[in-house]
Amino acid sequence: MTPTVSELPPSIVLGVAIALGLVFGSFLNVVIHRLPRGESLVFPGSHCPGCGRPIRAYDNIPIVSWLWLRGRARCCGARISARYPLVELMGGLLAWALVKVVVSELDSATTWYAALGIFLLELAFGLGLVGVAFIDLEHMLVPDEITLGGTLLGLVTAPWRPEVFESPLGHWAAALVGLGGTESFRAWSESLLGAAVGFVMVWLPFEVGYRALRGQPGMGRGDAKLAMLAGAWFGWAGAVFALLAGSVQGTLVALGIYAAKGRIDEPAAVVRQRAELRAALGAATGDERVALEEEMEKDPVAREPEGGLGKARVSFGPFLVLGALEYLFFGPALVAAYLGWLSP
């Protein structure tokens, strides 16, 4: 007889989950480094960022190896960024939180392999968000590979994930638009509706509307796709929550940085990329030059930033990510409490 998740020793479940979080967090470091550079995520294997030599397995143990080597490569002594153990630690903490908040709340009759499947889906979603946050912080880029792939995964797996209809707003939305049929159909419909709402509520005002008023977008389309990802996983309530919570927290952080420094600097990688584009433009001629000019015109990051707080460039992706993760762990309870407060 197949054991249920409630029959497994909690310590074993938690230990396996954290181990998986650490291992996948280690791979996420590869994604964060290579994806924005257009490099393969598989080949070559892990190698030293300083000299390029392959990293041995015992030097690639999550967190432990970085601490043991004191943040330097064994082969050449090159400094290894503290981002690596931080991302690995976040993977382990995310896995721990998912066991406590998601897996422990599953029906006691849920089989162990069904619980494992739900855990891995949620872990993939959470790690994808963490990857987006770090890439956007460094490159001001929200990669389509994560947002579009994650949206598709969210849509396909909606009937097997508990959070789509956990929110009272999700039930209310389904009743409002008359979603009927099977539970699977309702879950897919709510997930699709959430993805659409998430994309449009960022794209329409901040790209179409802001561009019409100011001649340039107020937020990148990558942010709209990130909100779409949140909607595909949580329904429209989750997308709205992520946008509002992210906006409030992002505004407070931006104000704090500006108050402390008097300016908001762009990431060094963005400044370097813009210099490389300008150098390439200066050396290009003919059709190649025209193509580069069109590329730079479409990319707001390719233009020099204007002064002042109102025109400062801030990576909004990390705050959308924060809002989405907050909804994953606390959102439905907060929404239920809010709706209960409104009810007579």
C-alpha positions in Angstrom: 0.0 0.0 0.0 1.3 3.4 -1.0 2.1 5.5 2.1 0.4 8.9 2.4 2.2 12.1 3.2 0.8 12.0 6.8 2.4 8.6 7.4 6.0 9.8 6.6 8.2 10.9 9.4 8.1 14.8 9.5 11.9 15.0 10.0 12.6 12.9 6.9 10.2 15.0 4.8 11.8 18.2 6.0 15.3 16.9 5.6 14.7 15.7 2.0 12.9 18.9 1.1 15.7 21.2 2.4 18.4 19.0 0.6 16.5 19.4 -2.6 16.2 23.2 -2.0 19.9 23.5 -1.5 20.8 21.4 -4.6 18.4 23.2 -6.9 19.5 26.5 -5.4 23.0 25.7 -6.4 21.8 25.1 -10.0 19.9 28.4 -9.8 23.3 30.1 -9.4 24.2 28.7 -12.8 20.9 30.1 -14.3 21.5 33.5 -12.8 25.0 33.8 -14.2 24.5 32.2 -17.6 21.0 33.0 -18.7 21.4 36.8 -19.2 24.7 36.2 -21.0 23.1 33.8 -23.5 25.2 30.8 -22.4 24.2 27.2 -22.2 22.9 26.1 -18.8 24.2 22.6 -19.2 27.6 22.8 -21.0 30.2 23.3 -19.9 29.9 22.0 -16.3 30.6 24.2 -13.3 33.9 26.0 -13.7 35.9 28.6 -11.9 34.8 32.2 -12.7 38.5 33.2 -12.5 40.5 30.7 -14.5 37.8 28.6 -16.1 39.0 25.3 -14.6 36.3 22.7 -13.8 35.1 22.8 -10.2 35.4 19.4 -8.4 32.3 17.9 -6.8 33.7 18.3 -3.2 34.1 22.1 -4.0 30.6 22.4 -5.2 28.7 21.4 -2.0 26.0 24.0 -1.3 27.0 26.6 1.3 29.6 24.3 2.9 32.2 24.5 0.1 32.0 28.3 0.0 32.5 28.5 3.8 35.3 26.0 3.8 37.1 27.8 1.0 36.4 31.2 2.6 34.8 32.5 -0.5 37.8 31.9 -2.8 38.4 29.4 -5.6 40.7 26.5 -4.7 42.4 26.5 -8.1 43.4 30.2 -8.5 42.3 32.0 -5.4 39.7 34.1 -7.3 37.0 35.6 -5.1 33.6 33.9 -5.3 30.6 36.2 -4.8 28.6 35.8 -1.6 25.6 35.6 -3.9 26.3 31.9 -4.4 25.8 30.7 -0.8 23.0 33.3 -0.4 21.0 31.8 -3.3 21.6 28.3 -2.0 20.5 29.3 1.5 17.4 30.9 0.0 16.7 27.6 -1.8 16.9 25.7 1.4 14.7 28.2 3.3 12.1 28.2 0.5 11.9 24.4 0.6 11.5 24.5 4.4 8.7 27.1 4.2 6.9 25.1 1.5 6.9 22.0 3.7 5.5 24.1 6.6 2.9 26.1 4.6 1.9 23.9 1.6 2.8 20.3 2.1 1.6 20.2 5.8 -1.7 21.6 4.7 -2.4 18.8 2.1 -5.2 16.3 2.8 -3.9 13.5 5.0 -4.9 11.0 2.3 -2.6 12.6 -0.2 0.0 10.0 -1.4 3.7 10.8 -0.9 4.4 11.0 -4.7 1.5 13.5 -5.2 2.8 15.6 -2.3 6.3 15.4 -3.8 4.9 16.6 -7.2 3.2 19.6 -5.6 6.3 20.4 -3.6 8.5 20.3 -6.7 6.1 22.5 -8.7 6.0 25.1 -5.9 9.8 24.9 -5.5 10.3 25.5 -9.2 8.0 28.5 -9.1 9.7 30.0 -6.0 13.2 29.4 -7.3 12.2 30.8 -10.7 11.1 34.0 -8.9 14.4 34.2 -6.9 16.3 33.8 -10.2 14.3 36.7 -11.8 15.0 38.9 -8.8 18.8 38.4 -8.9 19.0 38.7 -12.7 16.9 41.9 -12.7 19.0 43.4 -9.9 22.2 42.9 -11.9 21.0 43.4 -15.5 17.7 45.2 -15.3 16.3 42.2 -17.3 13.4 39.9 -16.7 14.1 36.8 -18.8 11.3 35.4 -21.0 12.6 31.9 -20.4 11.5 32.1 -16.8 8.3 34.2 -17.1 6.8 32.6 -20.2 7.9 29.1 -19.2 6.6 29.6 -15.7 3.3 31.0 -16.9 2.8 27.9 -19.2 3.7 25.6 -16.3 1.3 27.4 -14.0 -1.6 27.2 -16.6 -1.0 23.5 -17.3 -0.7 22.5 -13.6 -3.5 24.6 -12.2 -5.9 21.7 -11.3 -3.2 20.0 -9.3 -2.1 23.0 -7.2 -4.1 24.0 -4.2 -3.6 27.8 -4.2 -5.6 28.7 -7.4 -9.0 28.5 -5.6 -7.7 28.8 -2.0 -8.4 32.5 -2.0 -12.0 33.6 -1.3 -11.5 36.1 -4.1 -10.8 33.2 -6.4 -14.2 31.6 -5.6 -15.9 35.0 -5.9 -14.3 35.6 -9.3 -15.3 32.2 -10.6 -18.9 32.9 -9.6 -18.9 36.3 -11.1 -17.8 35.2 -14.5 -20.0 32.1 -14.4 -17.2 29.5 -14.5 -18.8 26.2 -14.4 -18.0 22.6 -15.4 -15.5 20.5 -13.6 -13.1 21.7 -10.9 -10.2 21.2 -13.4 -12.0 23.5 -15.9 -12.6 26.1 -13.3 -9.0 26.0 -12.1 -7.7 26.4 -15.7 -10.1 29.2 -16.3 -9.2 31.1 -13.2 -5.5 30.6 -14.0 -5.9 31.9 -17.5 -8.0 34.8 -16.3 -5.3 35.6 -13.7 -2.5 35.5 -16.3 -4.5 37.9 -18.6 -5.3 40.3 -15.8 -1.7 40.3 -14.5 -0.3 41.1 -18.0 -2.8 43.8 -18.9 -2.8 45.7 -15.6 0.9 46.4 -16.1 1.2 46.6 -19.9 -1.8 48.9 -20.5 -1.1 51.8 -18.1 2.7 51.6 -17.8 3.6 50.8 -21.4 0.8 51.9 -23.6 -0.5 54.8 -21.5 2.8 56.0 -20.1 4.5 55.8 -23.6 1.7 58.0 -25.0 2.2 60.6 -22.3 6.0 60.6 -21.9 7.3 58.9 -25.1 8.8 56.0 -23.3 7.4 53.1 -21.2 7.1 53.5 -17.4 7.8 49.8 -16.8 9.3 47.2 -19.0 7.2 44.5 -20.7 9.2 41.9 -18.7 7.4 43.2 -15.6 4.1 42.7 -17.3 5.1 39.1 -18.0 6.2 38.6 -14.4 2.7 39.8 -13.2 1.3 37.4 -15.8 3.3 34.6 -14.2 1.9 35.5 -10.7 -1.7 35.5 -12.2 -1.2 32.1 -13.8 -0.2 30.6 -10.4 -2.5 32.4 -8.1 -5.4 33.7 -10.2 -6.2 37.4 -10.6 -6.2 38.1 -6.9 -2.6 37.0 -6.6 -1.5 39.1 -9.5 -3.2 42.2 -8.0 -1.7 41.5 -4.6 1.8 41.1 -6.0 1.6 44.3 -8.0 0.2 46.4 -5.1 2.5 44.9 -2.5 5.5 45.2 -4.8 4.7 48.8 -5.7 4.4 49.9 -2.0 7.6 48.1 -1.0 9.5 49.2 -4.1 8.5 52.8 -3.5 9.6 52.8 0.1 13.0 51.2 -0.8 13.6 53.7 -3.6 12.7 56.6 -1.3 15.1 55.2 1.3 18.0 54.8 -1.1 17.4 58.3 -2.6 17.2 59.9 0.9 20.5 58.2 1.9 22.5 58.7 -1.3 20.8 61.5 -3.1 20.6 59.4 -6.2 19.7 55.9 -7.4 22.5 54.3 -9.4 22.1 51.8 -12.2 23.7 48.3 -11.9 27.3 48.2 -13.1 26.4 45.5 -15.6 23.9 47.8 -17.3 26.3 50.7 -17.5 28.9 48.4 -19.0 26.4 46.9 -21.5 25.4 50.4 -22.6 29.0 51.4 -23.2 29.5 48.2 -25.3 26.4 49.0 -27.4 27.6 52.5 -28.0 31.1 51.3 -29.0 29.5 48.8 -31.4 27.3 51.5 -32.8 30.3 53.7 -33.4 32.1 51.0 -35.3 29.1 49.8 -37.3 28.1 51.0 -40.8 25.2 50.6 -43.2 22.5 48.1 -42.3 24.3 46.9 -39.2 24.3 50.5 -37.8 20.6 50.9 -38.6 19.7 47.6 -36.9 21.7 48.7 -33.8 20.0 52.1 -33.7 16.6 50.4 -33.9 17.6 48.0 -31.1 18.8 50.8 -28.8 15.6 52.8 -29.6 13.4 49.9 -28.4 15.5 49.3 -25.3 15.0 52.0 -22.7 18.0 50.8 -20.8 20.2 51.7 -23.8 19.5 55.4 -23.2 21.3 57.4 -20.6 19.2 57.9 -17.5 17.8 61.3 -16.7 18.4 62.9 -13.3 16.0 63.2 -10.4 14.0 60.7 -8.3 11.0 60.7 -10.7 13.1 59.6 -13.6 15.4 57.2 -11.8 15.6 53.6 -13.1 14.7 51.0 -10.5 14.6 47.3 -11.0 10.9 46.6 -10.2 11.1 42.8 -10.8 12.5 42.0 -7.3 9.6 43.8 -5.7 7.0 42.0 -7.8 8.8 38.8 -6.9 8.6 39.7 -3.2 4.9 40.4 -3.5 4.3 37.1 -5.3 6.2 35.1 -2.6 4.3 37.0 0.1 1.1 36.0 -1.5 2.3 32.3 -1.7 2.8 32.2 2.0 0.5 34.8 3.5 -1.8 36.2 0.8 -4.9 34.0 1.1 -5.0 34.4 4.9 -4.6 38.2 4.6 -7.3 38.4 1.9 -9.7 36.2 3.9 -9.1 38.4 7.0 -9.7 41.5 5.0 -12.9 40.2 3.5 -14.1 39.0 6.9 -13.4 42.5 8.2 -15.6 44.0 5.4 -18.4 41.6 6.0 -21.1 42.7 8.5 
